Amino acid sequence: MLDKKLGKLNNAKSQLNGEGLLDNQDLCLLLKVSNRSLQRYRSSGILPYRRIQQKVYYLESDVHQFISQEFVYKSKK
C-alpha cells in the first residue's frame, strides 16, 4: 500500500541519484501529519532530510526507514 502511494507521488516528482524525493507537502499527505510534526521529526534527528535550493526534501528510502521504525515498530509494542 505504501509503495503504491509513493509510486504515484514519484511519477512527476524530483529524483536525486535515481532515488525519489518527497517534499513537505507530499510527506504530510502520505503520513497524515502536519508541517509542524515533520519539523519536529527533523529537529529531533529521527527523519533525515536534504535541503536543495532552500526547499526541504526527503529521500524515499529514508521515509521507508522512518515509517518502519516510528510507526510500524511502535504499533507492535
C-alpha positions in Angstrom: 0.0 0.0 0.0 2.8 2.5 0.9 4.7 1.5 -2.2 1.7 2.3 -4.3 1.3 5.7 -2.7 5.0 6.6 -3.1 4.9 5.4 -6.7 2.0 7.7 -7.5 3.7 10.6 -5.8 7.0 10.0 -7.6 5.7 9.8 -11.1 6.0 13.5 -11.5 8.5 14.3 -8.7 12.2 15.0 -8.4 14.9 12.5 -8.0 18.3 12.5 -6.6 20.8 9.9 -7.8 17.9 7.9 -9.2 16.0 7.8 -5.9 12.7 9.6 -5.4 12.4 12.7 -3.4 9.4 13.8 -1.4 8.7 17.4 -0.3 6.9 18.5 2.9 3.5 18.6 1.2 3.9 15.1 -0.2 5.1 13.7 3.1 2.3 15.4 5.1 -0.3 13.9 2.8 1.4 10.5 2.9 1.8 10.3 6.7 -1.3 12.4 7.5 0.6 14.7 9.8 1.1 18.4 10.0 4.1 20.5 8.8 4.9 21.1 12.4 5.1 17.3 13.1 7.6 17.0 10.2 9.6 19.8 11.6 9.7 18.1 15.0 10.9 14.8 13.4 13.6 16.7 11.5 14.7 18.7 14.6 14.9 15.5 16.7 17.0 13.8 14.1 14.7 10.9 13.5 13.8 11.9 10.0 16.7 12.6 7.7 16.2 15.3 5.1 18.1 17.2 2.4 17.9 21.0 1.7 18.0 21.7 -2.0 17.7 25.3 -3.2 16.0 26.4 0.1 13.5 23.6 0.0 13.3 20.5 2.2 13.2 17.1 0.6 13.2 13.5 1.9 14.7 10.5 0.2 12.2 7.7 -0.4 14.5 5.2 1.4 14.7 7.5 4.5 10.9 7.7 4.6 10.5 3.9 4.4 13.0 3.5 7.2 11.3 6.3 9.3 7.9 4.7 8.8 9.1 1.2 9.8 10.9 2.5 12.9 8.4 5.1 14.1 5.0 3.9 13.1 5.2 0.1 12.4 7.5 -0.8 15.3 5.7 1.4 17.9 2.3 0.0 16.9 3.6 -3.6 17.5 4.6 -2.8 21.1 
